[in-house]
Amino acid sequence: MLFVEYPTCTTCMRARKWLEAQGAAFTARHIKLERPSYEELKAWHRRSGLPLRRLFNTSGTLYREMHLSDKLAAMSEEEQLRLLATDGMLVKRPILVTDKAVCFGFDEARWHDALSGQV
């Protein structure tokens, strides 16, 4: 299982503690130092079942500085995925990648389902 985080993010810290409390074995990856690739994002997006816009960290400084709320609608999925791959800070976090599911953002119920293979 892969846990992609920004270690100083409070939501990521809460998610990590939750995973540890569940006794989950995982590999942690720092999203800024080892950003997700285009190929990973494309596969994760498909497996997550989420609309592509939900993969963006809309509360992040970079998202606002780039005025992406105004630009995303005019971009193709390919362009959006390539943009996400340029900087980990654009990507919604934390991310949980299991054999059965990919979860963007921490939602305890969804993560519980992902761990139990119910997603």
Rosetta blueprint (number, residue, H / E / L):
1 M L
2 L E
3 F E
4 V E
5 E E
6 Y L
7 P L
8 T L
9 C L
10 T H
11 T H
12 C H
13 M H
14 R H
15 A H
16 R H
17 K H
18 W H
19 L H
20 E H
21 A H
22 Q L
23 G L
24 A L
25 A L
26 F L
27 T E
28 A E
29 R E
30 H E
31 I L
32 K L
33 L L
34 E L
35 R L
36 P L
37 S L
38 Y H
39 E H
40 E H
41 L H
42 K H
43 A H
44 W H
45 H H
46 R H
47 R H
48 S H
49 G L
50 L L
51 P L
52 L H
53 R H
54 R H
55 L H
56 F E
57 N L
58 T L
59 S L
60 G L
61 T H
62 L H
63 Y H
64 R H
65 E H
66 M L
67 H L
68 L H
69 S H
70 D H
71 K H
72 L H
73 A H
74 A H
75 M L
76 S L
77 E H
78 E H
79 E H
80 Q H
81 L H
82 R H
83 L H
84 L H
85 A L
86 T L
87 D L
88 G H
89 M H
90 L H
91 V E
92 K L
93 R L
94 P L
95 I E
96 L E
97 V E
98 T L
99 D L
100 K L
101 A L
102 V E
103 C E
104 F E
105 G L
106 F L
107 D L
108 E H
109 A H
110 R H
111 W H
112 H H
113 D H
114 A H
115 L H
116 S H
117 G L
118 Q L
119 V L
